[in-house]
Amino acid sequence: DVEFLVLDEADRLLDLGFQEEVHELIRSCPKQRQTMLFSATLTTKVDDLIQLSLKRPVRVKISTKASTDPTTDLEVAPRLE
C-alpha cells in the first residue's frame, strides 16, 4: 500500500495538461496516507488539487526578498481548514 504521496512541481504538472492523470492517481491511492504537495505558484487548479489530495494542509511560504534576518524569510501559515 501507498503510505506517502509526493506531488512535486504540482503547478507544472497541471500546466502541462496532466490534471486528469494526477486526479486519477490521487483517487487510486489509499485515503490513509501522507501527502506532500509542492508548487512554486498557487493557482486555482493547484487549490483544487489541494482540496482533493490534502486533509489538513499547512502552507509554508519562503520569501524571495533578500534579508539578513533568517527568521523573516520563512512563514508557516496556520492550517487551512
Secondary structure, DSSP 8 states (H G I E B T S, - for coil): ---EEEETTHHHHHHTT-HHHHHHHHHHS-SSSEEEE--SS--HHHHHHHHHH-SS---EEE--S--S-GGGSEEE-----
